[in-house]
């Protein structure tokens, strides 16, 4: 991609502009037999961890060290810091710390609020809400941060990080790792009286009176249908599912409400977990088995229940083929009708864009659509529902498109 960076300093704030030249980007070509091609949209980002699209066409990309916003209009792109002084509060000194998640309020067009998940200077997890400056759509109000959720992290790894508003229930889902070190030594993931090793579901409606459970200072309420609601004390009412090691990527299909989680394994296996959708969202209450099981295999059965108590992954794969499962999306765009309703994912190490879907016997089958040459860390969608993927090494956000030799044919059938 041809372009140049320009730096402008205004009152101590650095604004970064990328002016695009007229040439088109070079796509990652698909060998004969592979079904997708990856077209670069944005390049030269520093340590991007996600991409989030808004219905107005803008794309926002959290970067591990500093958050920035990005939007494209024809041949020109503008990029500038989105959240003011937040970067001074973020601890990104190790591989799994930093700015890890971004989600926009379902009412963003009217309320201008967005949410971030980051590790603070002490290494603990913070989920905060910010308000956008009403006079500048790509700049947060400097003093608008409200801490929604705080989680003490016992170690420096396994922080989770993903944020997502349920497409139909409107609640905020928060991915939380087991708190780290090898083998979850404190067994947090099997303990429903703390928030580690879980996917949380909370109501962050700013008009409601806060009524949290396991974070007494939290600015949220508990949805009444959360599976572990038992009032103050006891189980953490915030938990939706648990038994997870480091579920930093996940997705909820807006049509079926199915939930897919990429849970990062210990030393031997990666896994994709699945929860079928219910009337308003994914079903809650599942225990995915960590630390008792890594994938389908016993890891540490001390104090564990019978195997029937756990929900095992729909797909596992071994190291060294993979090393870090990365959940993608269920495709709901228009360019690739043969992929409609199909779940896609990848792995940080094998960098293959793959599909996972049940066959006629309801056995989950995997197909590889494209192999790329860099570490892929996340997926997203644009305003039209087309798939985006984030390349960490090159700092590139790609759009996935049909490979030329598959267009106008049913190659995904």
C-alpha positions in Angstrom: 0.0 0.0 0.0 1.5 3.3 -1.0 1.2 6.2 1.4 3.1 8.4 3.8 2.7 9.3 7.5 2.5 12.9 8.6 2.8 14.1 12.2 1.2 17.2 13.6 1.5 18.4 17.2 -1.3 20.5 18.5 -1.2 21.7 22.1 0.9 18.6 23.1 -1.4 16.1 21.4 0.1 14.1 18.5 -2.2 13.6 15.5 -1.1 11.0 13.0 -2.3 11.3 9.4 -1.8 8.8 6.6 -2.3 10.2 3.2 -2.9 7.5 0.6 -1.5 7.6 -2.9 -3.6 6.6 -5.8 -2.3 3.1 -6.3 -4.3 0.1 -5.2 -3.1 -2.2 -2.4 -1.5 -5.6 -3.2 -3.6 -8.5 -2.1 -2.3 -11.7 -0.5 -2.9 -14.0 -3.4 -4.6 -17.3 -3.0 -2.9 -20.4 -4.4 -5.1 -22.6 -6.7 -7.2 -24.6 -4.3 -7.5 -21.9 -1.6 -10.7 -19.9 -1.6 -10.0 -16.5 -0.2 -7.7 -13.6 -0.8 -6.7 -10.9 1.7 -6.7 -7.3 0.6 -4.8 -4.7 2.8 -6.9 -1.8 4.0 -4.6 -0.2 6.5 -0.9 -0.8 7.0 2.0 0.1 9.2 0.0 0.0 12.5 2.1 -0.6 15.6 1.0 -3.8 17.4 -2.7 -3.8 16.5 -4.8 -6.3 18.5 -8.3 -5.9 17.0 -10.4 -4.0 14.5 -13.9 -2.7 15.2 -16.2 -1.4 12.5 -19.1 1.1 13.0 -22.1 1.4 10.8 -21.0 4.8 9.6 -18.0 3.2 7.8 -15.3 4.0 10.3 -12.8 1.4 11.5 -11.2 1.6 14.9 -8.2 -0.4 15.8 -7.0 -0.9 19.4 -3.2 -1.0 19.5 -1.4 -2.9 22.3 0.5 0.2 23.5 -1.8 3.1 22.5 -5.4 3.3 21.2 -6.0 5.0 17.9 -9.0 5.4 15.7 -9.1 5.1 11.9 -11.7 5.8 9.2 -11.4 5.6 5.5 -13.0 7.7 2.8 -12.1 6.9 -0.8 -8.4 7.3 -1.2 -7.7 9.1 2.1 -7.4 7.8 5.6 -7.2 9.7 8.8 -5.8 8.2 12.0 -5.6 9.9 15.4 -5.6 9.0 19.1 -9.1 8.1 20.2 -8.9 8.2 23.9 -6.7 11.0 25.0 -4.5 10.2 28.0 -5.5 6.5 28.3 -2.1 5.3 27.0 -0.4 6.7 30.1 -2.5 4.3 32.2 -1.8 1.2 30.2 0.8 -1.4 31.2 2.0 -3.1 28.0 5.4 -4.2 29.3 4.8 -7.9 28.7 3.3 -9.9 25.8 -0.2 -10.4 27.2 -0.7 -6.9 28.8 -1.8 -3.7 27.2 -4.9 -2.3 25.5 -6.8 -5.6 24.8 -10.4 -4.9 23.9 -12.7 -2.2 22.5 -16.5 -2.2 22.1 -19.0 0.6 21.2 -22.3 1.1 23.0 -25.3 -0.3 21.0 -26.6 3.3 21.3 -23.3 4.8 20.2 -24.9 7.0 17.5 -26.9 8.8 20.3 -24.9 8.3 23.5 -21.3 8.5 22.1 -20.0 5.9 24.6 -17.3 3.3 24.1 -15.7 0.7 26.3 -12.1 -0.5 26.6 -10.4 -3.4 28.4 -6.8 -2.8 29.5 -4.2 -3.8 32.1 -3.4 -0.9 34.3 0.0 0.1 35.6 -0.3 -2.5 38.4 -1.1 -5.2 35.9 -4.7 -5.5 36.9 -7.7 -5.7 34.5 -9.8 -2.5 34.0 -12.9 -2.2 31.9 -13.7 1.5 31.5 -16.3 3.7 29.7 -15.4 6.8 27.8 -17.5 9.5 26.1 -16.6 10.9 22.7 -16.2 14.7 22.3 -19.4 15.9 20.7 -17.4 18.4 18.6 -14.8 15.9 17.4 -16.0 12.4 16.5 -12.6 10.8 16.7 -11.5 12.2 20.1 -12.6 11.2 23.6 -13.4 13.7 26.2 -10.1 13.7 28.3 -11.7 13.3 31.7 -14.6 11.1 30.8 -13.2 7.8 31.9 -15.5 5.8 34.3 -14.2 2.5 35.7 -16.9 -0.1 35.1 -15.1 -3.2 36.3 -11.8 -4.0 38.1 -10.3 -7.4 38.5 -7.1 -8.1 40.5 -4.7 -10.1 38.4 -2.4 -12.5 40.4 0.1 -13.0 37.6 1.2 -11.1 34.5 -0.4 -13.4 31.9 -3.8 -14.8 30.8 -5.7 -11.5 31.0 -8.3 -12.3 28.3 -9.3 -9.0 27.0 -12.1 -9.3 24.4 -15.2 -7.0 24.8 -18.5 -7.5 22.9 -22.0 -6.3 23.2 -24.5 -9.1 22.7 -26.1 -8.3 19.3 -29.6 -9.1 20.6 -29.5 -8.8 24.4 -27.4 -5.6 24.5 -25.3 -6.8 27.5 -21.6 -6.4 27.7 -19.6 -9.7 27.5 -16.1 -9.5 29.0 -13.5 -12.3 28.4 -11.3 -12.9 31.5 -8.3 -15.3 31.6 -7.5 -17.5 34.6 -5.0 -15.0 36.0 -2.0 -16.9 34.8 1.0 -18.9 35.6 1.4 -22.4 34.3 -1.5 -24.8 35.1 -3.7 -22.2 36.9 -2.1 -23.0 40.2 -4.9 -21.4 42.3 -7.5 -23.1 40.2 -9.4 -19.9 39.5 -11.1 -21.2 36.3 -13.1 -23.8 38.3 -13.9 -21.4 41.1 -17.2 -19.5 40.5 -16.6 -17.3 43.5 -14.1 -15.2 41.6 -14.1 -13.7 38.2 -11.0 -15.3 36.6 -11.2 -17.9 33.9 -14.7 -16.8 32.7 -16.8 -15.0 30.2 -18.8 -12.3 32.1 -22.2 -10.8 31.1 -23.1 -7.5 32.7 -25.5 -4.6 32.1 -23.7 -1.4 31.7 -26.7 0.9 31.2 -25.5 4.2 32.6 -29.0 5.1 33.7 -29.3 2.1 36.0 -28.3 2.1 39.7 -25.2 0.0 40.0 -25.7 -3.4 41.7 -22.6 -5.5 41.2 -21.6 -8.7 43.0 -17.9 -9.7 42.9 -16.6 -6.2 42.1 -18.2 -4.1 44.9 -17.2 -0.8 43.2 -18.4 -1.9 39.8 -20.7 0.4 37.7 -23.0 -2.2 36.3 -26.0 -4.4 37.2 -26.5 -8.1 36.8 -28.9 -9.4 34.2 -31.6 -11.4 36.0 -31.2 -14.5 33.8 -27.5 -14.9 34.4 -27.0 -18.5 35.4 -25.2 -18.0 38.8 -27.3 -15.3 40.3 -27.6 -16.0 44.0 -27.4 -12.5 45.5 -24.4 -11.0 47.4 -21.7 -13.5 48.2 -21.5 -17.0 47.0 -21.1 -17.4 43.3 -20.2 -14.4 41.2 -23.4 -13.3 39.6 -21.5 -11.8 36.7 -20.4 -15.2 35.3 -22.0 -16.4 32.1 -19.7 -19.4 31.4 -16.5 -20.5 33.1 -13.7 -23.1 33.0 -11.6 -21.1 30.5 -7.9 -20.6 30.4 -7.4 -17.5 28.2 -10.4 -16.7 26.1 -9.2 -13.5 24.5 -11.2 -13.9 21.3 -14.9 -14.9 20.9 -18.0 -14.1 18.9 -21.8 -14.2 19.0 -23.6 -14.8 15.8 -26.3 -12.0 15.5 -28.8 -14.3 13.8 -28.5 -17.6 15.7 -27.0 -16.2 19.0 -24.5 -19.0 18.9 -21.3 -18.3 20.9 -17.8 -19.4 19.7 -14.7 -19.0 21.9 -11.1 -19.5 21.0 -9.5 -20.7 24.3 -5.7 -20.7 24.3 -4.3 -24.0 25.6 -1.3 -24.8 27.9 1.4 -26.8 26.2 -0.4 -29.3 24.0 -3.8 -28.4 22.7 -5.8 -25.4 21.4 -9.6 -25.5 21.4 -12.7 -23.9 19.9 -15.6 -23.9 22.4 -19.3 -23.5 21.4 -22.5 -22.6 23.1 -25.8 -22.8 21.1 -27.9 -19.7 20.9 -31.1 -19.2 22.9 -34.0 -16.8 22.4 -32.1 -13.6 23.2 -28.5 -14.7 23.3 -26.2 -17.7 23.9 -27.1 -20.2 26.6 -25.3 -19.6 29.9 -23.8 -21.8 32.6 -21.4 -24.0 30.7 -18.1 -25.2 32.4 -15.5 -25.7 29.7 -13.2 -27.8 31.9 -9.9 -26.0 32.4 -7.8 -26.8 34.5 -9.2 -30.3 34.7 -8.9 -30.7 31.0 -6.8 -29.2 28.2 -9.0 -29.7 25.2 -10.4 -33.2 25.5 -7.5 -34.5 27.5 -7.0 -34.7 31.3 -4.6 -32.0 32.6 -5.1 -31.9 36.4 -8.0 -33.9 37.7 -7.4 -33.2 41.4 -10.8 -32.2 42.9 -12.6 -32.5 39.5 -16.0 -33.9 38.8 -16.9 -36.7 36.4 -16.3 -35.8 32.7 -20.1 -35.4 32.1 -20.0 -32.2 34.1 -17.9 -30.4 31.5 -18.6 -29.1 28.0 -15.8 -30.2 25.8 -14.6 -28.3 22.7 -16.2 -28.8 19.3 -12.7 -28.7 17.8 -9.2 -29.2 19.2 -5.8 -29.3 17.5 -2.3 -30.1 18.8 0.9 -28.1 19.1 3.1 -27.3 17.3 0.7 -27.0 14.4 -1.0 -24.3 16.5 -0.2 -22.3 19.6 -2.9 -19.7 20.2 -6.5 -20.2 19.1 -8.1 -17.1 17.5 -11.8 -17.0 17.2 -13.2 -15.3 14.1 -16.8 -14.5 13.1 -19.8 -16.2 11.7 -20.0 -14.7 8.2 -23.1 -12.5 7.5 -21.9 -10.4 4.7 -23.0 -10.3 1.0 -19.8 -10.9 -1.1 -19.4 -14.6 -0.3 -22.9 -16.2 -0.3 -21.4 -19.7 -0.1 -20.0 -18.8 3.4 -23.3 -17.4 4.7 -23.7 -18.5 8.3 -20.3 -20.3 8.4 -17.9 -19.7 11.3 -14.3 -18.8 10.5 -11.2 -18.8 12.8 -7.4 -19.0 12.8 -4.4 -19.5 15.0 -1.5 -17.3 15.8 1.1 -19.9 14.6 -0.4 -21.6 11.6 -2.1 -18.5 10.2 -4.6 -20.4 8.2 -8.1 -18.9 7.7 -10.3 -21.9 8.4 -14.0 -22.7 8.6 -15.7 -24.9 11.2 -19.2 -26.2 10.5 -21.2 -29.3 11.2 -21.9 -31.9 8.5 -25.1 -33.9 8.0 -24.2 -36.1 11.0 -23.6 -33.0 13.1 -19.8 -33.7 13.2 -17.8 -30.5 13.1 -15.6 -30.3 10.0 -12.7 -28.0 9.2 -11.7 -26.5 5.8 -8.8 -24.2 5.1 -9.6 -21.2 2.9 -6.4 -19.3 2.9 -2.9 -19.5 4.4 -1.1 -16.3 5.2 2.5 -15.5 6.1 2.2 -13.6 9.3 0.7 -13.9 12.8 -3.1 -13.2 12.8 -4.4 -11.9 16.1 -8.1 -11.1 15.5 -11.1 -10.7 13.2 -13.6 -8.0 12.7 -16.3 -6.8 10.4 -16.9 -3.6 8.4 -20.2 -1.8 8.1 -21.4 -4.2 5.4 -20.6 -7.3 7.5 -17.6 -8.2 5.4 -14.7 -10.0 7.2 -11.6 -8.2 8.4 -8.5 -9.9 9.8 -5.6 -8.3 11.7 -2.0 -9.1 10.9 0.2 -8.4 13.9 3.7 -8.6 12.3 3.1 -6.2 9.5 0.5 -4.1 11.3 -2.0 -4.6 8.5 -5.8 -4.9 8.6 -7.0 -7.0 5.7 -10.4 -7.5 4.1 -11.2 -11.1 3.1 -12.6 -11.5 -0.4 -13.3 -14.4 -2.7 -10.2 -15.6 -4.6 -10.4 -14.7 -8.3 -10.6 -18.3 -9.4 -13.7 -18.9 -7.1 -15.8 -15.9 -8.1 -19.1 -16.5 -9.7 -18.9 -20.2 -8.7 -20.0 -22.3 -5.8 -16.6 -23.2 -4.4 -17.6 -23.1 -0.7 -20.5 -25.6 -1.1 
